[in-house]
């Protein structure tokens, strides 16, 4: 297939560092988790992966009106 890229390999080093090092999970617990469960645990503990909702145009306009400087 011309123009297609191979998918990136799973970042096992980062996942193990996060699960075993940052969260201090037991190896048996870490290896029993799915990547989605690991991401949820990190997000719950440290907010990793959480994305704030962008400000709407209406909110921005109200903010600019309140603080016109």
Secondary structure per residue as TSV (DSSP state, phi and psi in degrees):
chain	resnum	aa	ss	phi	psi
A	1	X	-	360.0	118.9
A	2	X	T	-81.4	134.5
A	3	X	T	87.0	-7.1
A	4	X	-	-93.7	148.9
A	5	X	-	-109.2	146.5
A	6	X	-	-71.1	145.1
A	7	X	-	-64.3	149.8
A	8	X	-	-67.8	141.9
A	9	X	-	-68.3	153.3
A	10	X	-	-63.4	135.8
A	11	X	-	-80.3	73.2
A	12	X	H	-59.7	-39.3
A	13	X	H	-59.8	-45.3
A	14	X	H	-68.0	-39.7
A	15	X	H	-64.9	-43.5
A	16	X	H	-67.1	-39.9
A	17	X	I	-62.3	-41.8
A	18	X	I	-68.5	-47.7
A	19	X	I	-73.5	-49.3
A	20	X	I	-82.6	-37.4
A	21	X	I	-88.7	-58.7
A	22	X	I	-70.4	-51.1
A	23	X	S	-83.4	-14.0
A	24	X	-	55.6	42.6
A	25	X	-	-75.9	148.3
A	26	X	-	-66.7	144.5
A	27	X	H	-52.3	-39.5
A	28	X	H	-64.8	-35.1
A	29	X	H	-71.4	-45.9
A	30	X	H	-57.3	-50.3
A	31	X	H	-71.2	-15.4
A	32	X	H	-85.1	-13.0
A	33	X	S	-82.3	153.1
A	34	X	-	-89.0	161.2
A	35	X	H	-56.5	-36.1
A	36	X	H	-65.6	-38.2
A	37	X	H	-67.1	-39.3
A	38	X	H	-63.4	-44.6
A	39	X	H	-62.1	-41.1
A	40	X	H	-65.6	-39.0
A	41	X	H	-64.7	-42.9
A	42	X	H	-65.4	-41.8
A	43	X	H	-64.3	-41.6
A	44	X	H	-66.8	-38.3
A	45	X	H	-81.5	-38.3
A	46	X	H	-131.2	-2.0
A	47	X	-	80.2	7.8
A	48	X	T	-62.1	135.3
A	49	X	T	86.6	-14.4
A	50	X	-	-74.1	129.4
A	51	X	-	-114.5	123.3
A	52	X	-	-68.2	153.3
A	53	X	-	-73.4	131.6
A	54	X	-	-64.0	150.9
A	55	X	-	-68.3	138.5
A	56	X	-	-79.9	163.3
A	57	X	H	-60.5	-39.1
A	58	X	H	-63.2	-44.4
A	59	X	H	-63.8	-40.5
A	60	X	H	-64.0	-43.8
A	61	X	H	-61.7	-42.0
A	62	X	H	-65.1	-40.1
A	63	X	H	-65.3	-42.7
A	64	X	H	-66.6	-33.7
A	65	X	H	-71.0	-39.0
A	66	X	H	-70.6	-31.5
A	67	X	S	-129.6	77.9
A	68	X	-	-75.8	-1.8
A	69	X	-	-63.7	360.0
